[in-house]
Amino acid sequence: PAVLSGLALALALALPSVALENGLALTPPMGWLAWERFRCNVDCQIDPRNCISERLFFEMADRLAEDGWRELGYEYVNIDDCWSAKQRDAAGRLVPDPERFPSGIKALADYVHARGLKLGIYGDLGTHTCGGYPGTTLDHVEQDAQTFAEWGVDMLKLDGCYSSGKEQEEGYPEMARALNATGRPIVYSCSWPAYQGGLPPKVNYTILAKVCNLWRNYEDIQDSWDSVLSIVDWFSEHQDVLQPAAGPGHWNDPDMLIIGNFGLSFEQSRSQMALWTVMAAPLLMSTDLRSISPSAKEILQNRLMIQINQDPLGIQGRRIIKEKSHIEVFLRPLSQAASALVFFSRRTDMPFCYTTSLAKLHFPPDGVYEVEDVYSGKIISGLKTGDSFSVVINPSGVVMWYLFPTVLPAQPWHILRQPAPGEGFHPVLL
């Protein structure tokens, strides 16, 4: 492990009062976030329907409440950058833009809460937000936490533009303390590791998990398949560091779901949903729920998929096989000795028939499983560990399985959360 700096060590020793004590985000947060689809569109004269305004958030709250999203767990309506006025008020408080949010954030929170939903807001630990709005410098941390609590905010995403590494090292834990001190339960999403390259020794995931409920590790997602692949690659290549850091109350966040927008095909949309689910990622949609297609909605509202994502054990899955045929296999252990497998094709030619067995995927011997295909609903009963099977995977698509043991193996297994360096991934027998 990296040697802790004096400040980091002091923080680690001073942390009992910090974020994990908030008891929040015990499963990955689910909801809707404005950024990827609506960005910093503040021109409400030309584009009143799609600009960052209270109307957009009122309408998305209505859709979450009325179109079946809320019942499935999509409960957060999250404001991103560009909501505030360009200046703080005379008392130094953040205030919403008076023309775009004339009712104020408290009224918006009340509207969201009345529909059984929760409101998230955006801040930036720096002189300015990434979009050029007032940031939260260290001297404003407590004041801004108090303001958000008074407004009835339920989640804070704290970005890191226009701040130094030293300011981040001090400010991110300070905001965790300030949020807790308000007495209001506020889920805390940090962009801290993304600004430090996402990896040790600059990022200490032990400390991070004590400070934040979720955190962005890597670059912003864009509306393209290339962007999704770059995120999956980075998370897979560094999974030995990232995977052990995740768990109930503290999650790696590979960024928003872009399903329902413009850049992904049907197969690619199904792949993003499956891969995010196997990574135990927050499911924060960034699409227009007022006009979403039935096929995109069906992917995002898949009940078994959501059940897997929200598994109470909270173990992040891993890529366990990377074949020369450009097929990759991901495994996520679940509660009650169940598991999820994702067979993912990076091929671009035609559907590929992939043949393997659970034994080849390191499942323990003697097990017998009932398998449900997460997308088709098809059931396979009595699959033994040694049985050979084939799945046909479409180009840039997935086949995802939910496996439940009907006969437990003689030696139950448990995923080793942190392999020794260079060891690779193997389930171990306990």
Summary of the structure (lengths in Angstrom):
residues: 430
radius of gyration: 21.9
end to end distance: 24.9
largest distance: 71.1
contacts: 1458
relative contact order: 0.11
helix: 32%
strand: 22%
